[in-house]
Amino acid sequence: MVPATSAVRLRLGIVAIVFVTMAVGVNARTAFSLLLPPILDEFGWDRGVTADGPWPRAEVARARELLESSAVIGKLLLKP
């Protein structure tokens, strides 16, 4: 059995690690929102340009390819 003082120290150590991890995570998220406006000003971008980047376009292209390929496969499978 672990002595009571060791168990308490272990628990406090885990709590400290969790607090440090959360502090780093929250600061990273906040730093992004603080640094984004100067980056946008530097490159002359609109805020919407960063929100509507290449990701939605890639999703539309992927969906279109999936529809075309499924139509071709369907025609091949239903061919008499």
Rosetta silent file (secondary structure, phi, psi, omega in degrees, C-alpha in Angstrom):
SEQUENCE: MVPATSAVRLRLGIVAIVFVTMAVGVNARTAFSLLLPPILDEFGWDRGVTADGPWPRAEVARARELLESSAVIGKLLLKP
SCORE:     score description
SCORE:     0.000 S_00000001
   1 L     0.000  142.533 -178.134    0.000    0.000    0.000 S_00000001
   2 L   -82.817  133.697  177.005    1.222    3.510   -0.852 S_00000001
   3 L   -60.310  152.611 -175.149    1.737    5.851    2.088 S_00000001
   4 H   -59.966  -37.019 -177.964   -0.807    8.674    2.300 S_00000001
   5 H   -68.942  -36.480  178.061    1.754   11.392    1.650 S_00000001
   6 H   -67.505  -39.623  179.123    2.952    9.732   -1.568 S_00000001
   7 H   -65.143  -40.741  179.103   -0.611    9.353   -2.816 S_00000001
   8 H   -65.670  -42.046  179.422   -1.361   12.997   -2.083 S_00000001
   9 H   -64.962  -39.068  178.286    1.815   14.124   -3.853 S_00000001
  10 H   -63.021  -45.290  179.171    0.971   11.975   -6.865 S_00000001
  11 H   -63.738  -43.145  178.104   -2.510   13.460   -7.094 S_00000001
  12 H   -65.303  -35.915  176.807   -1.207   16.997   -6.731 S_00000001
  13 H   -63.801  -42.842  178.217    1.396   16.298   -9.405 S_00000001
  14 H   -64.242  -42.793  178.331   -1.279   15.071  -11.806 S_00000001
  15 H   -62.638  -40.380  179.051   -3.420   18.130  -11.095 S_00000001
  16 H   -64.333  -42.172  178.887   -0.420   20.404  -11.688 S_00000001
  17 H   -63.264  -40.267  178.313    0.343   18.716  -15.009 S_00000001
  18 H   -63.729  -43.277  179.658   -3.284   19.121  -16.088 S_00000001
  19 H   -63.965  -41.492  179.172   -3.262   22.825  -15.191 S_00000001
  20 H   -65.185  -42.874  179.101   -0.029   23.442  -17.106 S_00000001
  21 H   -62.192  -43.944  178.332   -1.353   21.565  -20.134 S_00000001
  22 H   -64.893  -38.981  179.421   -4.585   23.538  -20.090 S_00000001
  23 H   -62.513  -42.907  179.084   -2.695   26.816  -19.708 S_00000001
  24 H   -65.790  -43.034 -179.671   -0.550   26.057  -22.760 S_00000001
  25 H   -64.028  -44.552  179.910   -3.582   24.973  -24.792 S_00000001
  26 H   -66.797  -39.522  178.867   -5.663   28.030  -23.944 S_00000001
  27 H   -66.530  -36.902  178.327   -2.742   30.357  -24.625 S_00000001
  28 H   -64.847  -41.478  179.695   -2.103   28.735  -28.008 S_00000001
  29 H   -66.724  -41.622  179.473   -5.755   29.214  -28.984 S_00000001
  30 H   -69.028  -37.725 -179.891   -5.751   32.819  -27.780 S_00000001
  31 H   -63.297  -37.091  178.415   -2.444   33.573  -29.471 S_00000001
  32 H   -61.897  -45.007 -178.947   -3.856   32.488  -32.837 S_00000001
  33 H   -69.139  -25.489  177.451   -6.770   34.893  -32.551 S_00000001
  34 H   -80.557  -30.991 -177.324   -4.379   37.679  -31.505 S_00000001
  35 H   -89.958  -18.426 -177.695   -1.904   37.044  -34.309 S_00000001
  36 H   -63.703  -46.754 -179.902   -4.379   36.510  -37.153 S_00000001
  37 H   -58.401  -42.653  176.251   -5.361   40.197  -37.691 S_00000001
  38 H   -64.311  -33.589  177.556   -1.738   41.376  -38.128 S_00000001
  39 H   -66.304  -42.187  178.568   -1.103   38.521  -40.567 S_00000001
  40 H   -62.875  -42.297  178.177   -4.196   39.493  -42.538 S_00000001
  41 H   -64.646  -39.538 -177.739   -3.073   43.131  -42.614 S_00000001
  42 H   -62.285  -42.383 -177.179    0.445   42.175  -43.687 S_00000001
  43 H   -95.109   -4.643  178.952   -0.717   40.204  -46.721 S_00000001
  44 L    72.991   25.938 -178.644   -3.751   42.364  -47.468 S_00000001
  45 L   -86.866  155.144  171.443   -6.168   39.450  -47.117 S_00000001
  46 L   -86.701  155.742  179.373   -9.815   39.651  -46.167 S_00000001
  47 H   -65.418  -31.853  178.590  -10.976   37.660  -43.145 S_00000001
  48 H   -67.991  -25.561  179.137  -13.286   35.659  -45.388 S_00000001
  49 H   -64.848  -38.835 -179.789  -10.354   34.525  -47.520 S_00000001
  50 H   -75.761  -29.743  178.982   -8.905   32.610  -44.601 S_00000001
  51 H   -75.246  -35.927 -178.596  -12.287   31.157  -43.630 S_00000001
  52 L  -108.057   62.791 -178.413  -13.078   30.042  -47.173 S_00000001
  53 L   -83.521 -151.866 -176.153   -9.711   28.595  -48.063 S_00000001
  54 H   -72.874  -18.405 -175.368   -8.860   25.532  -50.121 S_00000001
  55 H   -61.420  -50.494  179.615  -10.618   23.071  -47.797 S_00000001
  56 H   -62.841  -35.003  178.855  -14.237   23.665  -48.978 S_00000001
  57 H   -65.959  -39.039  178.277  -13.113   23.589  -52.606 S_00000001
  58 H   -66.154  -37.788  178.651  -11.374   20.270  -52.077 S_00000001
  59 H   -64.982  -40.786  178.978  -14.515   18.845  -50.450 S_00000001
  60 H   -65.612  -42.993  178.571  -16.646   19.890  -53.419 S_00000001
  61 H   -63.725  -41.222  179.613  -14.155   18.371  -55.861 S_00000001
  62 H   -64.869  -40.034  178.252  -14.015   15.154  -53.852 S_00000001
  63 H   -66.147  -39.813  178.509  -17.824   14.898  -53.790 S_00000001
  64 H   -63.976  -44.025  178.041  -18.007   15.494  -57.539 S_00000001
  65 H   -63.038  -38.587  179.234  -15.436   12.771  -58.201 S_00000001
  66 H   -64.543  -42.242  178.271  -17.320   10.385  -55.927 S_00000001
  67 H   -64.409  -43.380 -179.714  -20.583   10.990  -57.802 S_00000001
  68 H   -65.504  -43.453 -178.650  -18.934   10.520  -61.199 S_00000001
  69 H   -69.099  -35.870  178.690  -17.127    7.350  -60.180 S_00000001
  70 H   -69.060  -32.570  176.759  -20.243    5.863  -58.560 S_00000001
  71 H   -67.064  -41.743  178.797  -22.205    6.555  -61.753 S_00000001
  72 H   -65.364  -45.061  179.304  -19.559    4.762  -63.842 S_00000001
  73 H   -63.501  -39.873  177.765  -19.451    1.805  -61.445 S_00000001
  74 H   -62.588  -41.346  178.501  -23.251    1.628  -61.439 S_00000001
  75 H   -65.381  -39.608  179.553  -23.329    1.519  -65.252 S_00000001
  76 H   -67.281  -38.198 -178.195  -20.703   -1.240  -65.321 S_00000001
  77 H   -74.845  -31.863 -177.622  -22.544   -3.345  -62.757 S_00000001
  78 H   -90.771    1.282 -179.604  -25.954   -2.955  -64.403 S_00000001
  79 L   -67.967  130.381 -179.909  -24.655   -3.714  -67.898 S_00000001
  80 L   -72.170    0.000    0.000  -26.397   -6.833  -69.298 S_00000001
